[in-house]
């Protein structure tokens, strides 16, 4: 029997609604596969917790999470709590403390009707973005000098260590080699004359160890254009923390919107738990209305199963996602349907159980 301990952090806004549907998928897998069982522990952390306690998570929250195999996060952010507090004191704290240095975002068109791009097919929009997730532009290094005075100066320092840069690039090369796909590096060396020149040099150095991997390198502004105009250029992409954050939202836009955007925050060495999440945000304007789209949260369960080495379940969830997207009446309003969050989730379970 394979037992996986899952920490649930439903979070804010629509987070609890979509995490509930994703958790149902895990419970359905338990019913369908007698070799797998899950143990769930829910934590109340998030913005409501902050408004009550002044903290986004318990003081010993990181210690509490260490024993889990994975963390399942719903969403973080709510009116009344500054974004930099909600982000840095929960999501980014977990990423950094658990050295989840690999962020994996699939950019895959599951249904051709979902893309706003003319004449683009599923085969032309199907790539993987591997984003550095622990340092770079989100290292939090800098200073605020002479605050409130005419000579006020703000410094925001990007941190690109040899260790951090090399390990994310090597991970991307390994993924490209394993899957027999091309690898594209995205940087901005013409303007960022230290960090991105260093990034490009490391990309070339590591590439010498993978002569069988075909590579490309684009400036981030050109890559942004190609994500929209020629997404078929990309198979595996590796880029920095900030560029990856921006580019993957473009990727979401061309594949159906943020309601289908998922991400994995991975510690490949498995020294610490990895974290899986829909990346659509807390959407407080629709929270509690029962119309939130849970498919991104369910897609993140597919990523979780892949991480656990249960790839057959990862693929089965993904194929069920493709199938349910053909059933217009069973989709939530953002996808043109009339179903509620729970109705869509229940229909997904029906389809998952009948698939094989």
Backbone torsions as a table, in degrees:
resi	resn	phi	psi	omega
1	UNK	NA	128.1	177.4
2	UNK	-97.4	118.3	-178.0
3	UNK	-111.4	126.6	180.0
4	UNK	-118.4	128.5	178.6
5	UNK	-93.9	120.7	-176.0
6	UNK	-114.1	124.6	172.5
7	UNK	-90.9	121.4	179.0
8	UNK	-97.8	123.2	172.3
9	UNK	-122.8	84.4	-176.4
10	UNK	-60.6	-34.9	173.9
11	UNK	79.0	-134.3	-166.6
12	UNK	-117.1	165.1	173.4
13	UNK	57.5	-123.2	-179.1
14	UNK	-82.3	-1.7	-178.9
15	UNK	-51.5	-53.1	-179.8
16	UNK	-60.5	-32.8	-178.8
17	UNK	-68.0	-43.3	-176.9
18	UNK	-80.9	-32.0	176.7
19	UNK	-64.9	-35.3	178.2
20	UNK	-59.8	-40.3	179.9
21	UNK	-71.9	-38.0	176.7
22	UNK	-65.0	-38.1	178.3
23	UNK	-64.8	-35.3	175.9
24	UNK	-60.3	-34.8	178.4
25	UNK	-65.3	-42.7	178.1
26	UNK	-63.1	-39.7	179.1
27	UNK	-67.8	-32.9	176.4
28	UNK	-67.3	-38.4	177.2
29	UNK	-61.5	-40.6	176.3
30	UNK	-56.1	-42.0	-178.9
31	UNK	-69.0	-35.7	-174.7
32	UNK	-85.7	-23.7	-175.5
33	UNK	-126.6	102.3	-176.6
34	UNK	-68.0	-6.8	-179.8
35	UNK	-90.1	-5.4	-175.0
36	UNK	-123.0	136.3	172.0
37	UNK	-139.8	149.4	-178.8
38	UNK	-120.3	144.8	174.7
39	UNK	-119.8	122.3	-174.6
40	UNK	-108.4	137.2	170.9
41	UNK	-132.4	124.4	-176.2
42	UNK	-99.9	139.6	178.7
43	UNK	-118.1	137.8	-172.5
44	UNK	-87.2	17.8	-170.5
45	UNK	-73.5	152.4	-179.2
46	UNK	147.0	-160.5	-173.9
47	UNK	-71.9	-37.0	176.3
48	UNK	-63.9	-40.2	176.2
49	UNK	-61.1	-38.5	179.1
50	UNK	-64.8	-43.0	-178.5
51	UNK	-65.9	-26.6	179.0
52	UNK	-85.6	-35.3	-170.4
53	UNK	-118.1	-15.4	-174.2
54	UNK	82.0	9.4	-179.6
55	UNK	-135.6	145.6	178.4
56	UNK	-79.5	-23.0	177.4
57	UNK	-151.7	165.4	179.8
58	UNK	-61.6	153.1	-179.8
59	UNK	-56.0	-37.8	-179.8
60	UNK	-100.5	25.1	-175.8
61	UNK	-59.0	-42.1	-179.8
62	UNK	-63.0	-42.1	178.3
63	UNK	-63.0	-38.7	179.0
64	UNK	-64.2	-33.5	-175.0
65	UNK	-83.1	-15.8	-171.1
66	UNK	-58.9	-31.0	-173.0
67	UNK	-83.7	-3.3	-176.1
68	UNK	-86.7	155.3	176.7
69	UNK	-81.9	-29.3	-179.9
70	UNK	-156.8	155.6	175.0
71	UNK	-115.1	133.0	179.2
72	UNK	-114.2	108.5	-174.2
73	UNK	-105.1	136.6	179.3
74	UNK	-86.1	-71.0	180.0
75	UNK	-165.9	155.4	180.0
76	UNK	-131.3	134.2	176.3
77	UNK	129.2	136.1	178.8
78	UNK	-162.8	148.3	178.5
79	UNK	-54.9	138.4	-179.0
80	UNK	100.7	-15.5	176.8
81	UNK	-118.8	118.2	-178.7
82	UNK	-55.0	139.7	-176.0
83	UNK	-58.0	-37.0	-176.9
84	UNK	-69.1	-25.0	176.3
85	UNK	-76.6	-47.9	-177.9
86	UNK	-63.4	-34.4	-179.2
87	UNK	-77.3	-51.5	-172.4
88	UNK	-73.6	-30.8	-173.3
89	UNK	-91.5	-1.1	175.7
90	UNK	-133.6	-73.2	-174.6
91	UNK	-60.1	-54.5	-177.3
92	UNK	-69.3	-30.0	177.5
93	UNK	-64.8	-43.3	178.7
94	UNK	-64.4	-45.1	179.6
95	UNK	-57.1	-44.0	-175.1
96	UNK	-76.5	-45.7	-177.4
97	UNK	-62.7	-33.7	-178.4
98	UNK	-99.4	13.3	175.4
99	UNK	47.9	46.8	177.8
100	UNK	-83.6	73.1	-168.3
101	UNK	-83.4	-6.8	177.9
102	UNK	-110.4	120.6	172.4
103	UNK	-107.6	124.1	-175.3
104	UNK	-113.6	118.4	179.3
105	UNK	-124.4	108.9	175.3
106	UNK	-74.4	131.9	174.3
107	UNK	-112.8	87.3	-172.2
108	UNK	-129.7	127.2	178.0
109	UNK	-82.9	104.6	-176.9
110	UNK	-79.9	-22.1	179.3
111	UNK	-147.8	126.3	-173.5
112	UNK	-62.8	-19.4	179.7
113	UNK	-75.1	-11.3	-173.9
114	UNK	-84.9	-20.1	-175.7
115	UNK	-86.7	139.1	174.5
116	UNK	-79.8	-3.6	-178.4
117	UNK	-83.0	134.0	-179.9
118	UNK	-72.9	134.8	170.6
119	UNK	61.7	24.6	176.1
120	UNK	-101.4	135.0	-175.6
121	UNK	-104.1	172.0	176.4
122	UNK	-57.1	-40.3	-178.4
123	UNK	-66.4	-26.1	-177.6
124	UNK	-89.1	-14.9	177.7
125	UNK	-124.7	84.5	-176.7
126	UNK	-159.6	86.9	179.8
127	UNK	-146.8	173.1	-174.6
128	UNK	-123.9	128.5	175.9
129	UNK	-103.8	123.9	176.6
130	UNK	-108.3	113.2	-172.9
131	UNK	-109.2	133.0	173.0
132	UNK	-63.5	133.9	-163.7
133	UNK	-126.1	8.6	-172.2
134	UNK	-126.4	-16.7	-176.1
135	UNK	-145.3	-123.7	178.7
136	UNK	60.0	-134.8	-176.5
137	UNK	-74.7	-13.9	-179.3
138	UNK	-104.9	24.9	-179.3
139	UNK	-71.8	-20.2	179.5
140	UNK	80.0	16.6	-179.8
141	UNK	-91.7	139.7	178.3
142	UNK	157.4	-163.4	-179.2
143	UNK	-161.1	161.1	177.5
144	UNK	-128.7	105.1	-172.0
145	UNK	-104.0	145.2	175.6
146	UNK	53.2	44.1	-175.2
147	UNK	-58.9	130.1	178.1
148	UNK	82.8	-0.2	-179.6
149	UNK	-105.0	162.6	-178.8
150	UNK	-58.2	-29.8	-178.4
151	UNK	-93.3	21.0	-179.5
152	UNK	-52.5	135.0	-179.1
153	UNK	-136.3	134.3	176.3
154	UNK	-117.2	131.0	179.0
155	UNK	-117.5	123.3	175.3
156	UNK	-120.3	112.3	-171.0
157	UNK	-104.3	123.7	172.0
158	UNK	-78.6	138.7	-178.6
159	UNK	-116.5	117.2	179.1
160	UNK	-124.5	95.2	180.0
161	UNK	-83.5	158.1	174.7
162	UNK	-60.2	-45.2	-179.3
163	UNK	-61.0	-50.5	-175.5
164	UNK	-66.1	-41.7	-178.5
165	UNK	-70.8	-43.6	-176.6
166	UNK	-68.1	-38.9	-175.1
167	UNK	-71.5	-33.9	178.9
168	UNK	-73.8	-37.5	178.0
169	UNK	-67.5	-40.4	178.0
170	UNK	-64.4	-40.4	177.4
171	UNK	-58.6	-42.7	-179.2
172	UNK	-66.5	-41.6	176.5
173	UNK	-60.7	-42.8	179.9
174	UNK	-61.5	-42.8	179.5
175	UNK	-64.6	-43.7	179.5
176	UNK	-64.1	-42.7	179.9
177	UNK	-65.1	-45.4	-177.8
178	UNK	-61.9	-38.4	-176.1
179	UNK	-97.7	3.0	178.9
180	UNK	56.6	49.0	179.2
181	UNK	-124.1	163.0	176.5
182	UNK	-75.5	159.6	178.7
183	UNK	-125.3	128.5	179.1
184	UNK	-117.8	126.3	174.3
185	UNK	-95.9	137.2	179.8
186	UNK	-122.1	122.8	-177.1
187	UNK	-144.9	-160.2	179.6
188	UNK	-156.2	56.5	-172.0
189	UNK	-69.9	-20.9	-179.7
190	UNK	-70.9	-22.8	-179.2
191	UNK	-110.6	-38.8	-179.5
192	UNK	-97.1	88.0	-164.3
193	UNK	-78.9	-0.2	172.2
194	UNK	-113.5	-65.3	-172.9
195	UNK	-61.0	-45.8	-173.8
196	UNK	-83.6	-25.4	170.9
197	UNK	-65.2	-42.2	176.8
198	UNK	-61.6	-45.7	179.2
199	UNK	-56.1	-48.0	-178.7
200	UNK	-63.1	-39.5	179.8
201	UNK	-65.4	-42.2	178.7
202	UNK	-65.4	-38.7	177.8
203	UNK	-58.8	-42.5	178.8
204	UNK	-70.1	-42.1	-179.6
205	UNK	-60.3	-50.8	-178.7
206	UNK	-64.4	-34.3	-179.1
207	UNK	-61.3	-23.9	178.2
208	UNK	-62.9	-24.1	179.5
209	UNK	-84.1	-8.6	-177.2
210	UNK	-129.2	63.6	-175.3
211	UNK	-64.5	-17.1	-179.1
212	UNK	-85.7	-6.3	-179.7
213	UNK	-94.5	120.5	177.5
214	UNK	-77.9	131.2	-173.7
215	UNK	-123.3	156.5	173.6
216	UNK	-138.6	159.9	177.3
217	UNK	-142.4	126.7	-179.4
218	UNK	-126.4	150.3	166.8
219	UNK	-71.3	150.1	-172.1
220	UNK	-64.1	-31.5	179.4
221	UNK	-69.8	-41.2	176.4
222	UNK	-66.3	-40.1	179.2
223	UNK	-62.1	-37.4	178.1
224	UNK	-60.6	-40.8	177.0
225	UNK	-64.5	-45.1	-176.8
226	UNK	-69.5	-29.7	176.3
227	UNK	-56.6	-34.2	-177.6
228	UNK	-92.6	-46.1	-173.2
229	UNK	-82.7	-37.4	-175.8
230	UNK	-141.4	63.2	-178.0
231	UNK	-62.3	-17.9	179.7
232	UNK	-67.5	-10.7	176.3
233	UNK	-65.1	-24.2	-166.8
234	UNK	-106.5	140.8	174.0
235	UNK	-125.2	-58.1	167.9
236	UNK	-125.6	134.0	-178.4
237	UNK	-122.3	138.8	173.1
238	UNK	-126.6	136.1	-176.7
239	UNK	-158.2	175.5	-175.0
240	UNK	-79.2	174.2	-175.0
241	UNK	-57.8	-54.1	-177.7
242	UNK	-68.3	-48.5	-179.1
243	UNK	-61.7	-38.3	178.5
244	UNK	-65.4	-38.8	178.4
245	UNK	-59.6	-46.6	-177.5
246	UNK	-72.2	-48.2	-175.0
247	UNK	-64.2	-35.5	-178.3
248	UNK	-71.6	-24.1	172.7
249	UNK	-71.9	-34.2	171.0
250	UNK	-62.1	-41.9	177.4
251	UNK	-58.8	-41.0	177.4
252	UNK	-62.8	-39.4	-178.5
253	UNK	-62.6	-34.3	-176.8
254	UNK	-88.7	-2.9	-178.7
255	UNK	-118.9	6.2	175.7
256	UNK	130.9	0.6	176.7
257	UNK	100.8	174.5	-174.8
258	UNK	-68.3	-19.5	176.9
259	UNK	-67.2	-9.1	177.7
260	UNK	-120.6	18.4	-176.0
261	UNK	-98.6	121.8	-177.9
262	UNK	-125.7	158.9	179.5
263	UNK	-153.7	146.9	176.2
264	UNK	-116.7	134.8	175.9
265	UNK	-110.2	106.7	-163.9
266	UNK	-115.4	135.5	165.3
267	UNK	-101.6	96.5	-171.3
268	UNK	-58.5	-31.0	-178.4
269	UNK	-75.9	-10.6	178.5
270	UNK	60.7	26.2	173.5
271	UNK	-71.0	-31.2	179.6
272	UNK	-127.7	163.4	176.7
273	UNK	-67.5	149.3	172.7
274	UNK	-97.4	162.9	-173.9
275	UNK	-126.6	137.7	-175.7
276	UNK	-124.7	138.5	-172.1
277	UNK	-158.2	147.7	160.9
278	UNK	-72.9	147.8	-174.2
279	UNK	-111.8	24.5	-175.9
280	UNK	-84.2	-4.7	-178.5
281	UNK	86.3	178.9	-171.1
282	UNK	-88.6	-13.6	175.9
283	UNK	41.8	60.5	-176.2
284	UNK	-61.7	-20.8	-179.2
285	UNK	-68.1	-21.9	179.4
286	UNK	-117.2	4.2	-179.0
287	UNK	-60.9	136.3	177.5
288	UNK	83.0	-4.4	-178.6
289	UNK	-89.7	-9.8	178.1
290	UNK	73.2	24.2	-178.6
291	UNK	-119.8	5.9	-179.6
292	UNK	-66.5	142.3	179.4
293	UNK	-83.1	117.5	-178.5
294	UNK	-90.9	4.1	-171.5
295	UNK	-68.4	-33.6	176.1
296	UNK	-64.8	-40.2	178.2
297	UNK	-64.5	-36.7	177.8
298	UNK	-71.5	-38.0	176.8
299	UNK	-60.2	-37.2	179.4
300	UNK	-66.1	-25.5	173.1
301	UNK	-67.0	-36.0	174.9
302	UNK	-59.8	-44.0	177.8
303	UNK	-63.3	-39.5	178.8
304	UNK	-61.8	-43.8	-179.7
305	UNK	-65.6	-38.6	174.5
306	UNK	-58.6	-43.9	-179.5
307	UNK	-62.6	-36.1	178.9
308	UNK	-74.8	-3.7	-177.6
309	UNK	84.2	11.4	178.4
310	UNK	-101.1	58.9	-173.6
311	UNK	-60.2	-28.9	179.6
312	UNK	-62.6	-35.9	176.9
313	UNK	-75.4	-35.3	174.9
314	UNK	-58.7	-45.0	179.6
315	UNK	-68.4	-38.1	-178.5
316	UNK	-66.4	-40.0	176.0
317	UNK	-63.6	-42.9	-178.6
318	UNK	-65.1	-41.3	179.1
319	UNK	-67.8	-32.2	176.4
320	UNK	-69.9	-35.3	173.6
321	UNK	-59.5	-45.5	177.9
322	UNK	-59.8	-41.3	-177.9
323	UNK	-66.9	-45.7	-175.9
324	UNK	-68.4	-25.3	178.0
325	UNK	-70.4	-10.8	175.0
326	UNK	-89.0	-8.5	-178.4
327	UNK	-101.4	82.0	-172.2
328	UNK	-53.3	-41.9	-176.3
329	UNK	-65.7	-22.7	-176.9
330	UNK	-95.7	9.4	-179.3
331	UNK	-99.0	160.3	178.2
332	UNK	-76.8	164.4	-174.4
333	UNK	-55.3	-32.2	-179.0
334	UNK	-64.7	-21.0	178.7
335	UNK	-105.6	13.3	175.7
336	UNK	90.9	5.8	-179.5
337	UNK	-101.8	-169.5	-179.1
338	UNK	-126.4	4.8	-176.6
339	UNK	-75.0	153.2	173.3
340	UNK	-83.8	171.7	178.0
341	UNK	-56.4	-48.7	-177.2
342	UNK	-70.9	-35.2	177.7
343	UNK	-63.7	-42.0	176.9
344	UNK	-63.6	-43.8	178.7
345	UNK	-61.2	-41.7	179.7
346	UNK	-66.1	-40.3	177.9
347	UNK	-65.3	-36.8	178.0
348	UNK	-61.1	-44.2	-180.0
349	UNK	-61.8	-41.7	177.8
350	UNK	-57.2	-47.2	-179.0
351	UNK	-67.1	-39.8	179.6
352	UNK	-62.3	-42.1	-179.2
353	UNK	-68.2	-30.3	-178.9
354	UNK	-87.9	-8.9	179.4
355	UNK	-85.1	164.4	178.0
356	UNK	-158.6	NA	NA
